């Protein structure tokens, strides 16, 4: 995907990542720590997290297409380097979201089948919760850094701090 309605796809797709990855991270932490939220939101967050993992390569690919069509500078280079790491924030969030969902699913099961992720173990729950907090915080911070560098690359030197036609106000 390169353009959408005449606009570079990257500038549209990036908004999805900037909103959905932190949302998935927040829901991951929420579902890891709060059993009532886990019961209601673990499955939707697992789906959301997988969607984010699928959107990241699409977004970075569109960004690489756009990179070849804009003037090169150090800010753009920094943004593209940071953007290449977005998948490394999305995948751990998705993996843990799937683990949280699967553990919840196993905990609710009445069957005598074998459980794999110790759904009733408070120790495992604690480890998953701490990992969720670390991975979620890293993901939000990482996406913030990527987005900030992209904003700087796009907007540095592109606007005036004085409104047009109001140089003397």
C-alpha positions as CSV (number, residue, x, y, z in Angstrom):
1,X,0.0,0.0,0.0
2,X,1.5,3.3,-1.1
3,X,-1.2,5.9,-1.2
4,X,-4.8,6.3,0.0
5,X,-6.9,8.9,-1.8
6,X,-3.8,10.6,-3.1
7,X,-2.1,10.8,0.3
8,X,0.9,8.7,1.4
9,X,-0.5,5.7,3.2
10,X,2.2,6.0,5.9
11,X,0.8,9.2,7.3
12,X,-2.6,7.6,7.6
13,X,-1.5,4.2,8.9
14,X,0.8,5.6,11.5
15,X,-2.2,7.1,13.3
16,X,-3.6,3.6,13.8
17,X,-0.3,2.4,15.3
18,X,0.0,5.5,17.5
19,X,-3.5,4.9,18.9
20,X,-3.8,1.1,18.9
21,X,-0.4,0.0,20.2
22,X,-0.7,2.1,23.4
23,X,-4.3,1.0,23.7
24,X,-3.2,-2.6,23.5
25,X,-0.4,-2.0,26.0
26,X,-2.9,-0.4,28.4
27,X,-5.4,-3.2,28.1
28,X,-2.5,-5.7,28.5
29,X,-1.6,-4.2,31.8
30,X,-5.2,-3.8,32.9
31,X,-6.0,-7.4,32.1
32,X,-2.8,-8.8,33.6
33,X,-3.5,-7.0,37.0
34,X,-7.3,-6.9,37.3
35,X,-9.3,-10.2,37.1
36,X,-12.6,-8.5,36.3
37,X,-11.0,-6.7,33.3
38,X,-9.3,-9.9,32.3
39,X,-12.6,-11.8,32.1
40,X,-14.1,-9.2,29.8
41,X,-11.2,-7.7,27.8
42,X,-8.5,-10.4,27.4
43,X,-10.0,-11.9,24.2
44,X,-10.6,-8.5,22.5
45,X,-7.2,-7.3,23.5
46,X,-5.6,-10.5,22.1
47,X,-7.3,-9.7,18.8
48,X,-6.3,-6.0,18.9
49,X,-2.7,-6.9,19.7
50,X,-2.5,-9.2,16.7
51,X,-4.0,-6.6,14.5
52,X,-1.3,-4.2,15.6
53,X,1.4,-6.7,14.8
54,X,-0.1,-7.0,11.3
55,X,-0.4,-3.2,10.9
56,X,3.3,-2.5,11.9
57,X,4.9,-4.0,8.8
58,X,2.3,-2.5,6.6
59,X,3.0,0.9,8.1
60,X,6.8,0.6,8.0
61,X,6.6,-0.6,4.4
62,X,4.5,2.5,3.5
63,X,7.0,4.6,5.4
64,X,9.9,3.1,3.4
65,X,8.1,4.0,0.2
66,X,7.6,7.5,1.4
67,X,11.2,7.8,2.6
68,X,12.4,7.3,-1.0
69,X,10.2,10.3,-2.1
70,X,11.1,13.0,0.4
71,X,14.3,15.0,1.0
72,X,16.7,13.1,3.2
73,X,18.0,14.6,6.4
74,X,19.2,13.5,9.8
75,X,15.8,13.8,11.4
76,X,14.3,11.5,8.8
77,X,17.1,9.0,9.2
78,X,16.6,8.9,13.0
79,X,12.9,8.4,12.5
80,X,13.3,5.5,10.0
81,X,15.9,3.9,12.3
82,X,13.5,4.1,15.3
83,X,10.6,3.0,13.1
84,X,12.3,-0.2,12.2
85,X,12.0,-1.2,15.9
86,X,8.2,-0.8,16.1
87,X,7.7,-4.5,15.5
88,X,9.8,-5.3,18.6
89,X,7.3,-3.4,20.7
90,X,4.2,-4.9,19.1
91,X,5.2,-8.6,19.2
92,X,5.8,-8.8,23.0
93,X,2.6,-7.0,23.7
94,X,0.7,-9.5,21.4
95,X,2.4,-12.5,22.9
96,X,1.6,-11.5,26.5
97,X,-1.9,-10.5,25.5
98,X,-2.4,-14.1,24.0
99,X,-0.9,-15.6,27.2
100,X,-3.2,-13.5,29.4
101,X,-6.2,-14.5,27.3
102,X,-5.2,-18.2,27.2
103,X,-4.7,-18.3,30.9
104,X,-8.1,-16.8,31.5
105,X,-9.7,-19.3,29.1
106,X,-8.0,-22.2,30.9
107,X,-9.1,-20.8,34.3
108,X,-12.7,-20.7,33.2
109,X,-12.7,-24.2,31.7
110,X,-14.7,-26.9,33.6
111,X,-13.2,-29.7,31.6
112,X,-10.6,-32.1,33.0
113,X,-8.2,-31.4,30.1
114,X,-4.6,-30.4,30.8
115,X,-3.9,-26.8,31.4
116,X,-0.7,-25.3,29.9
117,X,-0.2,-21.9,31.4
118,X,-1.0,-22.5,35.1
119,X,-4.1,-20.3,35.2
120,X,-4.6,-20.6,38.9
121,X,-1.0,-20.1,40.0
122,X,-0.6,-16.7,41.7
123,X,3.1,-16.9,41.1
124,X,2.7,-17.2,37.4
125,X,0.0,-14.5,37.4
126,X,2.4,-12.2,39.2
127,X,5.2,-12.9,36.7
128,X,2.9,-12.3,33.8
129,X,1.6,-9.0,35.4
130,X,5.1,-7.7,35.9
131,X,6.2,-8.6,32.4
132,X,3.0,-7.0,31.1
133,X,3.9,-3.8,32.9
134,X,7.4,-3.8,31.6
135,X,6.5,-4.7,28.0
136,X,3.5,-2.3,28.0
137,X,5.6,0.7,29.3
138,X,8.4,-0.1,26.8
139,X,5.9,-0.3,24.0
140,X,4.2,3.0,24.8
141,X,7.6,4.8,25.3
142,X,9.0,3.3,22.1
143,X,6.0,4.3,20.0
144,X,6.2,7.8,21.6
145,X,9.8,8.1,20.5
146,X,9.1,6.9,17.0
147,X,6.2,9.3,16.6
148,X,8.1,12.2,18.1
149,X,11.0,11.7,15.7
150,X,8.5,11.4,12.8
151,X,6.8,14.6,13.8
152,X,10.1,16.4,14.0
153,X,11.2,15.0,10.7
154,X,8.0,16.2,9.1
155,X,7.5,19.5,10.7
156,X,10.9,21.0,11.8
157,X,11.4,24.2,9.8
158,X,8.0,23.8,8.1
159,X,6.0,26.4,10.0
160,X,6.2,29.8,11.6
161,X,5.5,30.6,15.2
162,X,3.8,33.8,14.1
163,X,0.4,33.6,12.4
164,X,0.5,34.4,8.7
165,X,-0.1,38.1,8.1
166,X,0.5,39.0,11.8
167,X,4.3,39.5,11.9
168,X,3.9,42.5,14.3
169,X,1.4,41.0,16.9
